[in-house]
């Protein structure tokens, strides 16, 4: 029995070389696959070659204060000759800038593979370049009624990708108040370069109506305009500009429409 367990664990501890990216629900995320060499070991077998391909999925537009989801994926192949009940409790505490973890991945049938995706959330506090780096990790294999701990270490430089944390976009209105039927002009800095989008008028209930368009040039400078619809009730609103992955708002007061002026003609004298 001990020999059968050792064979099963040795096979599951050797993830296959093919990595698979897992899509983020967040927008503007990019998947990058990086090669590296690893070694995995458990109490029943010596060190064996581990996974050699890792896929990072990280948003490309990041600002200080954002909650940035980080995903790291690699494939685990089961060639043990036995069905594996579960692989779970993945932990990569030394990953930068945050630790990455994954829970139960379920059963892995003999001759099949599973893509494991470790996740973490990073909250940058300053602008600049950040290197996102993998690190040694551990997980548990459940086989033949036993839970066997597995440790994997990098035998080459750990895989990494870089991201740039940029300043939050700014949004400025040419005027803080206007009237129905008049234009509102927007400007700003630090927007995603060479993007186009919309200018919207949003009421206090959060209902937004597109009233114009905006664009950012190659340097991230924003310009755009919209028209306040005739019949808009007086009150406090927000102007919302959405370009690429970024959305910013600025307050706007809509004043009452000016009454129409009627021309009065005096009767002619004879």
QUISUL-V376382 format. One record per helix or strand. SS is the DSSP state (a for helix, b for strand). FROM is the first residue (numbers start at 1). TO is the last residue. If there is no record, write none. Layout:
SS:FROM:TO
SS:FROM:TO
This chain:
a:2:12
b:29:35
b:38:42
b:45:49
b:53:59
b:62:63
b:68:77
b:84:84
b:86:92
b:96:96
b:100:102
b:108:108
b:113:122
b:128:133
b:137:143
b:146:154
b:160:166
b:172:173
b:177:179
b:183:188
b:196:202
b:208:216
b:222:227
b:235:243
b:246:255
